[in-house]
Amino acid sequence: MRLRTPFALLGAAVLLLLGPPLLSTGSGTATGTQIPGLRLMVPNTPGGGYDITARTAAKNAEDAGLTPDVEVFNLPGAGGTVGLTRLVSEHGNGKLAMSMGLGVVGAVRSNDAPKTLADTTPIARLTEEQDVVVVAKDSPYRSIGQLVDAWKADPGKLPVGGGSSPGGPDHLAPMLMARAAGIAPKQVNYVPFDGGGELLASILGNKVAFGVSGVGEYLDQIKAGELRLLAVTGPERVDGLDAPTLREAGYDVNFTNWRGIVAPPGLSDIERDKLVRLFEELHDSPQWRASLEQNGWDDAFLTGEEFGDYLEAQDKRVTSVLKELGL
């Protein structure tokens, strides 16, 4: 027995010395970006901006070796507030996050939703992008001037479709465009769809006269000639696309959309920081940089409390704009 005691003590000492390095090798689950079982919720239908953003982020994170097998799933409804309510109910779930943006901010107000983004854990703002004004390839409108002239003549007979609820980006952009063109926003026949995927079918089928959505959602269809791009809503033309800004066309509108990630409330500091770190590493990856360029997205990265402050400011902005437009 006396002979075995020193060996036992020596073994324990070796385990103490070897244990910490073995536990911290690689990214690790305590200090790195690995979140096995991570799920990304998309609060609208497949094919929309939130969906494209989430699936791109998941693939890029996997390709960069940041975390494995990220599951992306859709839970559409009420402009994103069905998904928001589900997210808030998952209190303390550090393996769930939601793709979202300005559309959810607006939907919370327009639907008088029981839960708001103030009930979530802000993780990161990822991108900013312009909206595009598009028509079907066989549309009679070949320029933004022709479209607006017809719109002014009879606003109610030219329905405009958008992939967000009232108060969201695809609603605010045409309302601001209408006001700049001398059309009372209350006269606009706005048809909301639950995401850009549903909207696309209505544009192509001429169910709406024109549509407004994010450039990244319809880039492929524009380049393929299925959609005709008439204008972009931001301050500058989009590289690779032949269309003026609304300001260039004579309408004083400068509007951009953004998208980000929020998580359930009640996360521990470790869980929150790991999610933030994951998106920080994603932001710096060559895979994500390539995706920004490919989708026409502008880098608008912001994390944690700063993103939380931004969400609060956006809520006030949407409320103010809706009141200003009489909506």
C-alpha positions as a printed Julia matrix, in Angstrom:
327×3 Matrix{Float64}:
   0.0    0.0     0.0
   2.81   2.38    0.86
   4.42   1.74   -2.54
   1.21   2.52   -4.48
   0.47   5.89   -2.84
   3.27   7.91   -4.53
   2.21   6.53   -7.92
  -1.41   7.46   -7.27
  -0.37  11.01   -6.32
   1.84  11.22   -9.39
  -1.06  10.11  -11.6
  -3.35  12.72  -10.12
  -0.73  15.42  -10.68
  -0.33  14.37  -14.33
  -4.1   14.55  -14.86
  -4.21  18.05  -13.35
  -1.39  19.17  -15.62
  -2.79  17.58  -18.76
  -6.48  18.25  -18.14
  -6.75  21.99  -18.95
  -4.83  21.84  -22.25
  -6.93  18.87  -23.39
 -10.15  20.71  -22.59
  -9.1   23.9   -24.36
  -7.6   22.36  -27.48
  -9.11  23.89  -30.64
 -12.12  26.2   -30.48
 -13.69  24.24  -27.63
 -17.25  24.44  -26.36
 -16.48  26.81  -23.47
 -14.37  29.51  -25.1
 -14.62  28.99  -28.9
 -17.29  29.21  -31.53
 -18.45  25.6   -31.6
 -22.18  25.33  -30.77
 -23.26  21.76  -31.55
 -26.98  21.6   -32.3
 -27.28  25.29  -33.21
 -30.58  26.12  -34.97
 -31.31  29.28  -36.96
 -34.97  30.23  -37.22
 -36.26  32.1   -40.27
 -39.5   33.94  -39.39
 -40.85  33.98  -42.95
 -41.14  31.72  -45.98
 -38.24  30.21  -47.97
 -36.64  32.43  -50.6
 -36.89  35.72  -48.72
 -34.11  37.89  -47.36
 -34.1   36.42  -43.87
 -34.01  32.94  -45.37
 -31.13  33.71  -47.75
 -29.19  35.43  -44.96
 -29.65  32.55  -42.52
 -28.77  29.81  -45.0
 -25.75  31.73  -46.26
 -24.5   32.35  -42.72
 -25.0   28.69  -41.77
 -23.13  27.37  -44.81
 -20.32  29.89  -44.44
 -19.93  29.06  -40.72
 -19.72  25.34  -41.52
 -17.32  25.85  -44.45
 -15.08  28.02  -42.25
 -15.02  25.33  -39.55
 -16.63  27.62  -36.97
 -19.46  25.28  -35.92
 -20.92  22.08  -37.41
 -24.29  21.16  -38.9
 -26.28  24.36  -38.34
 -29.98  23.66  -38.87
 -32.03  26.36  -40.61
 -35.82  26.13  -40.33
 -38.74  28.37  -41.33
 -41.54  29.49  -39.02
 -43.5   32.11  -41.01
 -46.45  34.19  -39.95
 -47.58  37.76  -39.19
 -44.56  39.44  -40.71
 -42.11  37.58  -38.48
 -43.88  38.05  -35.16
 -44.92  34.38  -34.94
 -41.25  33.45  -35.03
 -40.41  36.23  -32.59
 -42.97  34.93  -30.08
 -41.51  31.44  -30.41
 -37.99  32.76  -29.89
 -38.92  34.65  -26.74
 -40.63  31.53  -25.36
 -37.33  29.61  -25.65
 -35.97  31.36  -22.54
 -32.36  30.39  -21.83
 -31.9   28.35  -25.03
 -28.33  29.09  -26.14
 -28.64  26.84  -29.18
 -31.3   28.9   -30.96
 -31.07  32.2   -32.86
 -33.28  34.02  -35.34
 -32.56  35.82  -38.59
 -34.42  39.13  -38.66
 -34.32  42.76  -39.75
 -36.25  45.97  -40.2
 -39.33  44.01  -41.31
 -39.75  42.44  -37.88
 -39.37  45.86  -36.23
 -42.26  47.14  -38.34
 -44.39  44.02  -37.93
 -44.22  44.29  -34.15
 -45.81  47.74  -34.4
 -48.31  47.06  -37.18
 -49.51  43.79  -35.6
 -49.43  45.07  -32.01
 -47.42  41.95  -31.19
 -47.34  40.72  -27.58
 -43.55  40.31  -27.7
 -41.03  42.82  -29.02
 -37.34  42.78  -29.92
 -36.67  44.31  -26.5
 -37.54  40.84  -25.14
 -34.69  39.18  -27.08
 -30.92  38.98  -26.69
 -29.28  41.09  -29.45
 -26.4   39.23  -31.13
 -25.33  40.99  -34.33
 -26.39  43.22  -37.18
 -24.86  41.64  -40.28
 -25.77  43.43  -43.49
 -27.35  46.44  -45.07
 -28.8   46.47  -48.56
 -30.84  48.57  -50.92
 -34.33  47.73  -52.02
 -35.05  47.36  -55.73
 -38.11  48.43  -57.72
 -38.86  45.65  -60.2
 -41.49  44.59  -62.71
 -42.01  41.42  -64.73
 -40.06  41.13  -67.99
 -43.26  41.59  -70.03
 -44.41  44.66  -68.07
 -45.31  47.75  -70.12
 -43.17  49.89  -67.8
 -39.63  50.17  -69.08
 -38.44  53.02  -66.84
 -39.13  54.29  -63.36
 -40.57  57.47  -64.9
 -43.14  55.52  -66.92
 -44.16  53.52  -63.86
 -44.55  56.56  -61.62
 -46.55  58.47  -64.26
 -49.06  55.59  -64.46
 -49.06  55.26  -60.66
 -49.84  58.95  -60.18
 -52.69  58.78  -62.68
 -54.53  56.13  -60.65
 -52.67  54.91  -57.5
 -55.32  52.38  -56.51
 -55.18  50.52  -59.82
 -51.44  49.85  -59.63
 -50.91  47.49  -56.69
 -47.38  47.35  -55.32
 -46.21  44.17  -53.62
 -43.69  43.88  -50.83
 -42.23  41.04  -48.81
 -43.0   42.59  -45.44
 -45.92  43.7   -43.3
 -46.86  47.37  -43.01
 -44.04  49.14  -41.24
 -41.41  46.86  -42.77
 -38.83  47.87  -45.38
 -40.76  46.71  -48.44
 -43.71  48.77  -47.22
 -41.85  51.89  -46.11
 -39.79  52.18  -49.31
 -42.76  52.48  -51.73
 -44.59  54.74  -49.28
 -41.64  57.11  -49.2
 -41.4   56.79  -52.98
 -45.1   57.66  -53.33
 -44.78  60.74  -51.16
 -41.76  61.91  -53.15
 -43.78  61.49  -56.36
 -46.73  63.49  -55.0
 -48.97  60.51  -54.21
 -50.67  60.41  -50.82
 -49.38  57.27  -49.04
 -52.93  56.41  -47.93
 -53.88  56.07  -51.62
 -51.24  53.4   -52.25
 -52.58  49.89  -52.84
 -49.93  47.93  -50.95
 -50.14  44.12  -51.02
 -48.04  42.45  -48.3
 -46.46  39.02  -48.7
 -44.73  36.91  -46.08
 -41.27  37.18  -47.62
 -39.69  37.78  -51.01
 -40.3   34.22  -52.18
 -44.1   34.63  -52.14
 -43.82  38.11  -53.65
 -41.76  36.89  -56.61
 -44.52  34.62  -57.92
 -47.0   37.52  -57.87
 -44.65  39.84  -59.75
 -43.9   37.24  -62.41
 -47.61  36.43  -62.69
 -48.53  40.14  -63.01
 -50.7   39.94  -59.89
 -49.07  43.2   -58.78
 -47.96  46.05  -61.06
 -44.53  46.2   -59.44
 -42.64  44.91  -56.45
 -40.18  46.26  -53.92
 -37.71  43.94  -52.21
 -34.06  43.5   -51.27
 -31.47  43.43  -54.04
 -29.99  40.14  -52.8
 -33.36  38.38  -53.03
 -33.89  39.08  -56.74
 -30.37  39.45  -58.07
 -30.48  36.12  -59.94
 -33.87  36.86  -61.52
 -32.74  40.34  -62.58
 -29.56  39.01  -64.17
 -31.51  36.2   -65.87
 -33.91  38.73  -67.4
 -37.0   37.41  -65.6
 -37.4   40.72  -63.76
 -36.8   44.21  -65.12
 -35.03  46.48  -62.64
 -36.3   50.07  -62.76
 -34.54  51.71  -59.8
 -32.74  51.18  -56.5
 -33.69  52.94  -53.27
 -30.29  53.69  -51.75
 -27.76  56.51  -52.13
 -25.69  54.92  -54.92
 -26.17  52.62  -57.88
 -25.56  48.92  -57.28
 -22.41  47.61  -58.94
 -23.19  45.4   -61.9
 -26.82  46.54  -62.23
 -28.02  49.04  -64.83
 -30.57  51.11  -62.92
 -30.66  54.61  -61.44
 -31.21  55.51  -57.82
 -34.59  57.04  -57.05
 -32.83  60.34  -56.37
 -31.19  60.24  -59.79
 -34.64  59.71  -61.28
 -35.94  62.81  -59.48
 -37.57  61.3   -56.39
 -36.07  62.33  -53.06
 -35.79  58.9   -51.44
 -32.75  57.37  -49.74
 -33.73  54.09  -48.11
 -31.8   50.97  -47.09
 -32.74  47.77  -45.27
 -30.67  45.74  -42.8
 -30.6   42.23  -41.34
 -29.26  40.69  -38.18
 -29.44  37.96  -35.56
 -31.19  37.84  -32.18
 -31.41  35.05  -29.6
 -33.82  34.1   -26.81
 -33.83  35.99  -23.51
 -32.24  34.59  -20.37
 -28.95  33.42  -21.85
 -25.92  33.12  -19.6
 -22.99  35.43  -20.3
 -21.07  32.45  -21.7
 -23.89  31.48  -24.09
 -24.4   35.04  -25.28
 -20.69  35.69  -25.74
 -20.25  32.45  -27.68
 -23.0   33.42  -30.13
 -21.49  36.89  -30.55
 -18.03  35.36  -31.06
 -19.4   32.96  -33.67
 -20.74  35.83  -35.76
 -17.58  37.89  -35.21
 -15.51  35.02  -36.61
 -18.04  34.54  -39.42
 -17.8   38.25  -40.26
 -14.02  37.98  -40.62
 -14.1   34.8   -42.72
 -13.29  34.8   -46.46
 -16.46  32.78  -47.04
 -18.68  35.54  -45.64
 -16.76  38.25  -47.5
 -17.4   36.41  -50.76
 -21.09  36.08  -49.91
 -21.41  39.81  -49.24
 -20.12  40.56  -52.72
 -22.12  37.83  -54.41
 -25.44  38.96  -52.89
 -24.89  42.7   -53.21
 -24.94  43.14  -49.43
 -23.1   45.96  -47.65
 -21.17  45.12  -44.51
 -22.96  46.64  -41.52
 -21.53  44.62  -38.64
 -22.53  45.58  -35.11
 -22.74  43.37  -32.02
 -24.1   43.05  -28.49
 -25.25  46.12  -26.6
 -24.54  48.46  -29.52
 -26.86  46.37  -31.66
 -29.43  46.49  -28.85
 -29.26  50.3   -28.85
 -29.65  50.26  -32.63
 -32.79  48.07  -32.37
 -34.32  50.54  -29.93
 -33.55  53.45  -32.26
 -35.02  51.58  -35.24
 -38.26  50.98  -33.35
 -38.59  54.71  -32.7
 -37.74  55.48  -36.34
 -40.41  53.15  -37.74
 -43.05  54.57  -35.42
 -42.07  58.12  -36.39
 -42.11  57.42  -40.15
 -45.51  55.7   -39.99
 -46.95  58.7   -38.12
 -45.3   61.12  -40.54
 -46.84  59.28  -43.5
 -50.25  59.25  -41.82
 -50.22  55.45  -41.62
